[in-house]
Amino acid sequence: MAQRMDVRVGMEVKSRDGHRLGRVIGLVEDAFVVEKGVFYARDYRVPFRSVEAIKGDDIFLSVDKDQLQKASLGEVLEASDLINL
């Protein structure tokens, strides 16, 4: 799980399998805000617990492209939260 100090504005957010989802545009207490990207038509919050890895300036979430396409963001993050417990 990533922590607030690990994430910076401007970092690129990707699915677990490397597909670009957007860039970090803000930080809040328990999440970061990602600009609208390929899969979603608006900005969205991602809990730090949904981060699988950070490599350089890339943040990889714990879900892949297929999981993102099959569910709404809320469902995907909820599912990934259960995986990470």
N, C-alpha and C positions, 0 to 999 in steps of 0.2 A: 504494500500500500504506500502510495506517495504521500508526502506531507506538504503543507502549504509552502514551506521554504524551498521545496524541490521544483516547483512550477513557477514559470515566469511568463509574463505577457510576451506574446510573439512566438511562443513555441508552437510547433505543428502537432496536431492531434491525429493519430492514425488508429485504424482498427488493428486487432492482434495480427492480422495477416498483411499489414502494411498499406492499406488503402487510406488515402487522405480524407479526413473528416472536417478539417477546418483549423483555425488558429486560436490560441488563447487570447482573449481580449480583456479579461478581468479576473480578479480573485475575490472570493468571499470566504467566510469563516471555514466552511466544511466542503467547499467545491470551487471549481474554476468555471469561467464562462467561455464557451467556444462560439466563435462567429458562425453564422449560417454556412453550411457546407454542402457537399454533394447530396447527402441523404435527407437533410432537414432544411426547411425553408425559413427558419428563424434561429436566432441565437438560443443556446441551451446550456444548462448547468450540468456539470459532470462531477459527481462526488470523488474526492481523492481516493476513496477505497476502490473505485472502478479502474484505477490505473494498474496495469500489469507490470510495465517497465518504463524507464526513461533512459534513452540512449542519445547523448548529445542534446540537441534541441528538439528531439522527437519524443512525444508521449504516446505510448502504445496502450490502448484500452484492453480489457480482458475479454472482449468479444470480437468476432471476425465479421467480415463484410456480409456474409450470408445471414448471420444472426441479426444484424442491423436492418437488413432488407425485409426480414420476415416479421418484425415487430416494431412497435412504436419505441421511441427512445426510452420512455418511462419503463416499459416492459423489459427492454434489454438491460437497462441499468439495474432494475430490480432483480432480474435473473443473475446478472454478474455479481451482485452483492451476495446472493446466496452461494454462489460458487466460491467466493473468496472467504467465506467464514471458516 
